[in-house]
Every structure is written in structure tokens, then in C-alpha cells.
Amino acid sequence: MNMEIQESSYESGNAMETMRNSLDFFGAVSLPDTITFSFAPLFHLIWQLLTDALFTESGTFRYAIGLPRGHGKTTVIKLLIVFAILFTKRKLILVVSANEKTAGNIISDVCAILDEPNIKKLFGDWKVNSDIDSRHTKEFNFRGRDIALVAAGFNTEVRGLNMNNARPDLMVFDDAQTRECALSPEQAQEFRERLYSTWLKLKGPSCIQIWIGNMYRDVKDSKGQYCCMLRAMQLDKNWVSFITGAILADG
């Protein structure tokens, strides 16, 4: 059972160190009106693996996450992006969704967390040295480095992404595949080719690639591959997957 988070007072240095080491504390400080209970053990496991990878300075890490709707997986990923900005050396964070509007909403929410009074008091105002603050691109100097947040729709035309001499070192794909695509062999085959031949190749020398999606019924394309990308990634040794269902309140 999740425990309710209690209010406490911390010295700034202690607060920052505790945020770095505790998902529950990080969430409560970053979203005090939203995160009022501790996270489930599964989220703690996912968080530990993802944050450990964020501190690794070389290599590509791929994670596929599939949890039921309403369980807060997108909220946790937004917190992870904020964590990367506050505590790691990641510079170019790319968010890809089925459409540009949804991806733009995610990076807007990330910036809203950075605007939270708790965060500004501890880490400063990210907007002070902001160069670009548009709906789909945020560029700013913060925490001693140039940082860019970029939002894109999956079908956006993109050949290479290089900003401030950096390529993406954190890539988040949140609901990039629609249900219609996952159930259509023709659409899914085109989707897979674009994902692997274009999007995943945009990465920098050190990159964390996170896929957040839903599991749809098993349909295969003409090559015998699963149309649902989450299902395909679950069976792919190159991806570490966290996929689970849930029992509804009515049983």
C-alpha cells in the first residue's frame, strides 16, 4: 500500500541530495500538489534503472515501458526529464509523440515543473538565460550547460538533429504509435522502418532511449513481426522492458 507523504523542512543542500536519491521525495518537491503518496515499488525499480543510465557517459540504453492507462507513467517520465536537467549532464532531450501537439504538451509540463517554487528556490530560475522558449523548442543555459528540449510528432520530417554541437542524449517516445497503426500490418511496417532507420539513429554517443506505449492485440505484418511496437520490444533483447497489467477496483 502506498504511504501518504508528510510535509517536512530540509536545509537546501540536504533537500537536493535527498531529491537525487529518492523518487518519492523528488516527486513531492517537484509536484507537491500532485504527488502526495509514495510511488509503487515497480516505479522505484524503473526509476533506479533509468537514473543510473542517465549518469552513464557512454553507450546506448533502450527501455520499453508498458503500464495501464492512468497509472502515472507519463508523469514519472516528465519527472525523469526534470531530473536529467537538474542532476545530469544531458543536453539535448527529444520528446516524440504521435503528433507534435502532444509532444509539445509534455515539454511544456516539464517547464511548468521547473517553474515550481520549490524547484526555483533550490536550483534557480531556468528562464533567466533562455534563448528560445517556443511551444516545441526550449533552449536555455542552466546548471552550467546549454540545454535544449525539443518536441516532435512521429511523422515530422527530420534528417538530423544537432543543437549546440550536441545530438540527442535522452529520447522519449510517448504514445508515438497509435492504436490504428498497431493493428494495421501495412502502417506498422512503415512505422517500424521509420522508427529504426530515422528516429533511433538520431542519438548521440551516449543516449537513453525510452519507449512508453500500450499493448494491443497480437497482429503480425508480412514479415512475421508484431505490429504493436511494445510487443515487439518485449521480445527484443536490445530493449529492457517493463510491462504489466492491473486489476481494476471492481476486481
C-alpha positions as CSV (number, residue, x, y, z in Angstrom):
1,M,0.0,0.0,0.0
2,N,1.3,3.5,-0.9
3,M,2.1,5.7,2.1
4,E,1.0,9.3,2.3
5,I,3.9,11.7,2.0
6,Q,4.2,14.0,5.1
7,E,5.4,17.6,5.0
8,S,8.9,18.3,6.4
9,S,11.6,21.0,6.4
10,Y,15.0,20.5,4.9
11,E,18.2,22.5,4.5
12,S,18.7,23.2,0.8
13,G,21.7,21.0,0.5
14,N,20.1,18.1,2.2
15,A,16.9,18.6,0.1
16,M,18.9,18.5,-3.1
17,E,20.8,15.4,-2.0
18,T,17.6,13.6,-0.9
19,M,15.9,14.5,-4.2
20,R,18.8,12.9,-6.1
21,N,18.4,9.7,-4.2
22,S,14.6,9.3,-3.6
23,L,11.8,9.2,-6.2
24,D,9.2,9.9,-3.6
25,F,11.0,12.9,-2.2
26,F,11.8,14.2,-5.7
27,G,8.2,13.9,-6.8
28,A,6.9,15.5,-3.7
29,V,9.2,18.5,-4.0
30,S,8.6,18.8,-7.8
31,L,4.9,18.4,-7.8
32,P,3.7,19.0,-4.2
33,D,0.0,19.3,-5.1
34,T,0.1,16.1,-7.3
35,I,2.5,13.7,-5.6
36,T,1.0,13.2,-2.2
37,F,1.6,9.4,-1.8
38,S,4.7,7.3,-2.3
39,F,5.2,5.5,-5.6
40,A,4.6,1.8,-6.1
41,P,7.7,-0.5,-5.9
42,L,7.7,-1.0,-9.7
43,F,8.1,2.7,-10.3
44,H,11.0,2.7,-7.8
45,L,12.7,-0.1,-9.8
46,I,12.2,1.7,-13.1
47,W,13.4,5.0,-11.7
48,Q,16.6,3.5,-10.3
49,L,17.5,1.8,-13.6
50,L,16.7,4.9,-15.7
51,T,18.5,7.4,-13.4
52,D,21.6,5.1,-13.2
53,A,21.7,5.0,-17.0
54,L,21.4,8.8,-17.1
55,F,24.7,9.1,-15.2
56,T,26.5,6.7,-17.6
57,E,28.6,8.7,-20.0
58,S,28.8,6.2,-22.9
59,G,26.6,3.7,-24.7
60,T,23.0,3.4,-25.7
61,F,20.3,2.2,-23.3
62,R,16.9,1.2,-24.5
63,Y,13.8,0.8,-22.2
64,A,10.3,-0.1,-23.1
65,I,7.6,0.7,-20.6
66,G,4.0,-0.5,-20.8
67,L,1.7,0.2,-17.8
68,P,-2.1,0.6,-17.9
69,R,-3.5,4.0,-18.6
70,G,-4.0,6.2,-15.5
71,H,-1.1,4.7,-13.6
72,G,1.1,7.8,-13.9
73,K,3.8,6.5,-16.3
74,T,3.9,9.8,-18.3
75,T,4.1,11.8,-15.1
76,V,7.1,9.8,-13.9
77,I,8.8,10.3,-17.3
78,K,8.2,14.1,-17.0
79,L,9.9,13.9,-13.6
80,L,12.7,11.9,-15.1
81,I,13.3,14.7,-17.7
82,V,13.4,17.2,-14.9
83,F,15.8,15.0,-13.0
84,A,18.1,14.8,-16.1
85,I,18.1,18.6,-16.3
86,L,18.8,19.2,-12.6
87,F,21.3,16.5,-11.9
88,T,22.9,15.1,-15.0
89,K,25.0,16.3,-18.0
90,R,22.3,15.5,-20.6
91,K,22.0,18.4,-23.0
92,L,19.5,17.6,-25.8
93,I,16.3,16.0,-24.8
94,L,13.9,14.9,-27.6
95,V,10.3,14.0,-27.0
96,V,8.4,12.3,-29.8
97,S,4.7,11.5,-29.7
98,A,2.1,10.6,-32.4
99,N,1.6,14.3,-33.0
100,E,3.6,17.4,-32.3
101,K,0.9,18.9,-30.1
102,T,1.1,16.0,-27.6
103,A,4.9,16.1,-27.5
104,G,4.7,19.9,-27.0
105,N,2.4,19.4,-24.1
106,I,5.0,17.2,-22.4
107,I,7.8,19.6,-22.6
108,S,5.5,22.4,-21.5
109,D,4.7,20.4,-18.4
110,V,8.4,19.8,-17.8
111,C,9.0,23.5,-17.9
112,A,6.0,24.0,-15.5
113,I,7.7,21.7,-13.0
114,L,10.9,23.7,-13.4
115,D,8.8,26.8,-12.6
116,E,7.5,25.2,-9.4
117,P,8.5,27.5,-6.4
118,N,10.3,24.6,-4.6
119,I,12.5,23.9,-7.7
120,K,13.2,27.6,-8.3
121,K,14.2,28.2,-4.7
122,L,16.6,25.2,-4.7
123,F,18.0,25.4,-8.2
124,G,17.3,28.9,-9.6
125,D,15.2,30.1,-12.5
126,W,15.8,28.3,-15.8
127,K,14.3,31.2,-17.7
128,V,17.0,33.7,-16.7
129,N,19.3,32.5,-19.6
130,S,16.7,31.3,-22.0
131,D,17.4,31.8,-25.7
132,I,14.3,30.1,-27.3
133,D,11.0,29.5,-25.5
134,S,8.6,28.3,-28.1
135,R,5.8,25.7,-28.0
136,H,8.1,23.0,-29.4
137,T,11.6,24.1,-28.6
138,K,13.2,25.3,-25.4
139,E,16.8,26.4,-25.4
140,F,18.4,27.7,-22.2
141,N,21.6,27.7,-20.2
142,F,21.0,26.2,-16.8
143,R,23.0,24.3,-14.2
144,G,26.2,25.1,-16.0
145,R,25.4,23.9,-19.5
146,D,23.3,24.6,-22.6
147,I,20.2,22.5,-22.6
148,A,17.6,22.0,-25.4
149,L,14.1,20.5,-25.1
150,V,12.6,19.5,-28.5
151,A,9.1,18.2,-29.2
152,A,8.2,16.4,-32.4
153,G,5.4,14.4,-34.0
154,F,6.4,11.0,-35.2
155,N,5.8,11.9,-38.8
156,T,7.7,15.2,-38.6
157,E,10.3,15.4,-41.4
158,V,13.7,15.2,-39.7
159,R,17.1,14.1,-41.1
160,G,19.5,15.1,-38.4
161,L,19.1,16.9,-35.1
162,N,22.1,18.7,-33.8
163,M,21.8,21.7,-31.5
164,N,24.7,23.5,-29.7
165,N,27.0,20.8,-31.2
166,A,25.1,18.1,-29.5
167,R,22.9,15.2,-30.7
168,P,20.0,13.8,-28.6
169,D,21.3,12.1,-25.4
170,L,17.8,11.5,-23.9
171,M,15.0,10.4,-26.3
172,V,11.4,9.8,-25.0
173,F,8.8,8.2,-27.3
174,D,5.5,8.7,-25.5
175,D,2.4,7.1,-27.3
176,A,4.2,7.5,-30.6
177,Q,2.3,4.6,-32.1
178,T,-1.5,4.9,-32.4
179,R,-3.9,2.0,-31.9
180,E,-4.8,2.2,-35.6
181,C,-1.2,1.8,-36.6
182,A,-0.6,-1.1,-34.2
183,L,-3.5,-3.0,-35.7
184,S,-2.6,-2.4,-39.3
185,P,0.2,-4.5,-40.8
186,E,0.9,-2.0,-43.6
187,Q,1.0,1.0,-41.3
188,A,3.0,-0.8,-38.7
189,Q,5.7,-2.0,-41.1
190,E,6.2,1.6,-42.3
191,F,6.2,2.8,-38.7
192,R,8.9,0.3,-37.7
193,E,11.1,1.2,-40.6
194,R,10.9,4.9,-39.8
195,L,11.5,4.3,-36.1
196,Y,14.7,2.3,-36.6
197,S,16.0,3.9,-39.8
198,T,15.4,7.6,-38.8
199,W,14.4,8.3,-35.2
200,L,16.6,5.9,-33.2
201,K,19.6,6.8,-35.4
202,L,19.4,10.5,-34.3
203,K,21.1,9.6,-31.0
204,G,24.4,10.9,-29.7
205,P,27.3,8.8,-28.5
206,S,25.7,8.4,-25.1
207,C,21.9,8.1,-25.2
208,I,18.9,6.8,-23.2
209,Q,16.0,5.8,-25.5
210,I,12.7,5.3,-23.7
211,W,9.6,3.9,-25.3
212,I,6.3,4.4,-23.5
213,G,3.3,2.6,-25.1
214,N,0.3,0.4,-24.9
215,M,-0.1,-3.3,-25.6
216,Y,-2.5,-4.1,-28.4
217,R,-3.7,-7.5,-29.6
218,D,-1.2,-9.6,-31.5
219,V,-1.2,-8.8,-35.2
220,K,1.8,-9.6,-37.4
221,D,2.9,-7.9,-40.6
222,S,4.0,-9.6,-43.9
223,K,7.5,-10.2,-42.4
224,G,6.1,-12.0,-39.3
225,Q,6.9,-9.2,-37.0
226,Y,4.5,-7.9,-34.3
227,C,2.7,-4.7,-35.4
228,C,2.5,-3.5,-31.8
229,M,5.9,-2.0,-31.1
230,L,5.7,-2.5,-27.4
231,R,5.1,-6.2,-28.0
232,A,8.0,-6.4,-30.5
233,M,10.3,-4.6,-28.0
234,Q,9.3,-7.0,-25.2
235,L,10.8,-9.8,-27.3
236,D,13.8,-7.9,-28.5
237,K,17.0,-8.5,-26.4
238,N,18.2,-5.0,-27.2
239,W,15.3,-3.5,-25.1
240,V,14.8,-3.8,-21.4
241,S,11.0,-3.9,-20.9
242,F,8.7,-3.2,-18.0
243,I,5.2,-4.4,-19.0
244,T,2.3,-5.2,-16.7
245,G,-1.4,-5.2,-16.4
246,A,-3.6,-4.2,-13.4
247,I,-6.7,-5.4,-11.6
248,L,-9.5,-2.9,-11.6
249,A,-11.1,-1.7,-8.4
250,D,-14.2,-3.8,-9.1
251,G,-11.9,-6.9,-9.4
